[in-house]
Amino acid sequence: MLTRLSDIASARRIVVKIGSALLVGGGQPRAGWLGRMAGDLAQLRQAGAQVIVVSSGAIALGAARLALPKGGRGSLADAQAAAAVGQIQLADLWSRALGEHAITAAQMLLTLGDLEDRRRYLNASATLDRLLEAGVVPVINENDSVATEEIRFGDNDRLAARVAQAANADLVLLLSDVDGLYDRDPRAEGAALIPVVEAVTPQVMAMASSASSSGLGSGGMVSKLQAAQIATRAGIALAILNGTHDAPIAHALGAGTGTLFLPVRADNARKAWLGGRLAPAGELRVDKGCAEALKAGGASLLAAGVVGVSGQFRRGDLVSVLSLRGERLAQGLAEYDSSEMQLIAGRRAEDQADRLGYAPRSCVIHRDHMVLL
């Protein structure tokens, strides 16, 4: 188990996420930095690790080629066009950089739906396994040429965490423009780097800024903490390292700087997938007693504890479970359509049959199909 930054060298399967600002400067690829980054990855492989890269940069590269304003993010159409042009260049850059170390690169473009749908998720997982077995480094990016605001990850931090789940990785490295998570804005006087985080609590989330300092990417520290939540619930460690240095992984190991998030539990494969899903179709709000029962663990969600239903969903769709105060408690697969849920919310089992017109199911979300957050 990874418990400190120096343990990074012992990981067997690693997902490395690289942001746009590290890879692209002034619309041009930072070829020297990329070459040394490829050397870093080659060293991980020589130490026995299998490596997956999640790389941003397609929109930034394509926007420069097309001379689009605002780095290609002025509109959805601009971003999609920039991604379509830039993805070819990005794949070529990685192929050449890794090729210098006799490493074969493969390109995989994923959408949110590829990892939200169970069958497609398993297909992606099988492809990653086969590529890694063949000694290949998969280079993954969100398929921004077809993704829309409603059906996209929105940042490659969370994509990296989801890829790590699909690949059964034991470590995610998020390369950032800061050394790691600080207890306040790192520019503030007295800001202290936090070397190890045992759990991403509300207090830890409060330390983060949602801003992306480069203006190129779509993430920030908030998205990195969200990624840490996804990874650590699945038994995967996650580290934030400063990527601005040459050979940043080797530099972080040598300097001992970064923030490591420890796994908080190890859900089974299906529950890890379920807990990492990002696009619930609706929400169920529950009363205080129900919330306490869920937090205690092991309980299914009963209609009697539901006090509010929102969204349009069908049986089998993913829904979030919220407390009265709006705290996200869990998510799982609904046993009823939203219209049926409206009819039976707050009612005990003996009162549900008359409302539904048929015998009610044992619960609203079964514990086997629900994950605590």
Disulfide bonds with the S-S distance in Angstrom:
none
